[in-house]
Amino acid sequence: MIGRTALFATLGALTLAAAGCGDNGGGTGPDEIRMADASIDAPDTAPETTITSGAMGEVTIGMQLTYEFTTDTGVRFECRVDGAVFSRCSSPFSITALAGMHTLEVRAVDADADYDPTPASRTYNGIGGGGGTRVRLMAGNLTSGNLQAYEAPGTRIFQGLKPDIAMIQEFNVGDNATATVRAWVDMAFGASFFYFRESGAQIPNGIVSRYPILASGIWQDAQSPNREFAYARIDVPGTKDLWAISVHLLTDGSRRPAEATELVGYINANVPAGDYLAIGGDFNTSSRTETAVNTLGQVVGVAAPFPVDQAGDGDTNANRNSPYDWVMIDADLLARQVPVTIGTASFTNGLVFDSRVYTPLSAVAPVLMSDSAATNMQHMGVVKDVMLQ
């Protein structure tokens, strides 16, 4: 933009040049050209921001992290963590370390309200201190074949992902005799694992756990004719117990809101406020914002960011176009969520596992590429990791 004074000066220089009135007796010399160019206002320059100190890399959950930052031409600062809205802050700036990967961004703002378009940032990874234990939570409706039962493909997926606590749907194995189910748990998870499986249901829900199950049972789902809400109270590392609830909501979207309302009532009546809570399973949801999801949001987190596969796809049905399956965790566990790490791969917000797209499969042996495409395999597994102390 040319200022009013500069415009007149430039026009004057051009008039003199046209009249042959330069110092050299004809034409405008290099000095006059440089003077004319210099009279044009330069565009505003955005301020630059530099973080001069503060934690990066691994830190202990709960630590106070203090950051200092400077600017060249800015007059104030704005900060945000993990993509939240920028808000005014000042140097030094302190935050409390949460579990997992988190990023602080700082941008300077100048007197004209222009802000740094490339904020300075630092990322830390909050990990458990004092003997913290990583616990992998998984939801899996991974049956295949014609009998809604666990066959080799679903078994291999559990073996490859190695959950510590699995919330399982359609928990049918062979003849469903106790010895048969126990043998399958031994094979898919390990001989030291505990399990609960509801009885008398056509497609039962259940929980398998590396840690002792202190109590377990079912809460009646008044909307469902062939399965209930299965729960287990688990003695996880640390001073709190974890309640894992395995659910399989109906495909009828008009009845899922009532199921969600009923489940929230059971949780509020039975789960101590101080314990951890995880709800996992096949919700048959077509969107992330339907009424049933919002209702469950009263007791667990249901907001983005969500688990995804290596291509960034968070949908979990066989056609990969709907978010059927979830691992929902309460605020205490959300504060302790850490990236799911498999081999050299890391999934910040959790993993949707599809053997058709996951690479390298050697990291999740014995999974085969065809497993998620097995006959009547209608769902993908969902995994979240938390760090407990």
Stockholm file with secondary structure:
# STOCKHOLM 1.0

chainA/1-389         MIGRTALFATLGALTLAAAGCGDNGGGTGPDEIRMADASIDAPDTAPETTITSGAMGEVTIGMQLTYEFTTDTGVRFECRVDGAVFSRCSSPFSITALAGMHTLEVRAVDADADYDPTPASRTYNGIGGGGGTRVRLMAGNLTSGNLQAYEAPGTRIFQGLKPDIAMIQEFNVGDNATATVRAWVDMAFGASFFYFRESGAQIPNGIVSRYPILASGIWQDAQSPNREFAYARIDVPGTKDLWAISVHLLTDGSRRPAEATELVGYINANVPAGDYLAIGGDFNTSSRTETAVNTLGQVVGVAAPFPVDQAGDGDTNANRNSPYDWVMIDADLLARQVPVTIGTASFTNGLVFDSRVYTPLSAVAPVLMSDSAATNMQHMGVVKDVMLQ
#=GR chainA/1-389 SS CCCHHHHHHHHHHHHHHHTTCSTTSSSCCHHHHHHHHHTSCCCCCCCCEEEEECCCEEEETTCEEEEEEEESSCSEEEEEETTCCCEEECSSEEEECCSEEEEEEEEEECTTSCBCSSCEEEEEEEECCSSCEEEEEEEECCCBTTTTBCCHHHHHHHHHHCCSEEEESSCCCTTCCHHHHHHHHHHHTCTTCEEEECSSCSSCCEEEESSCEEEEEEECCTTCSSCCEEEEEECCSSSSCEEEEEEECCSCTTTHHHHHHHHHHHHHHHSCTTSEEEEEEECCCSSTTSHHHHHHTTTSCCCSCCCBCTTSCCCCBTTSCSCCEEEEECHHHHTTEECEEETTEEETTCEEECTTTCSCGGGGTTCCTTGGGSTTCCBCEEEEEEEEC
#=GC SS_cons         CCCHHHHHHHHHHHHHHHTTCSTTSSSCCHHHHHHHHHTSCCCCCCCCEEEEECCCEEEETTCEEEEEEEESSCSEEEEEETTCCCEEECSSEEEECCSEEEEEEEEEECTTSCBCSSCEEEEEEEECCSSCEEEEEEEECCCBTTTTBCCHHHHHHHHHHCCSEEEESSCCCTTCCHHHHHHHHHHHTCTTCEEEECSSCSSCCEEEESSCEEEEEEECCTTCSSCCEEEEEECCSSSSCEEEEEEECCSCTTTHHHHHHHHHHHHHHHSCTTSEEEEEEECCCSSTTSHHHHHHTTTSCCCSCCCBCTTSCCCCBTTSCSCCEEEEECHHHHTTEECEEETTEEETTCEEECTTTCSCGGGGTTCCTTGGGSTTCCBCEEEEEEEEC
//
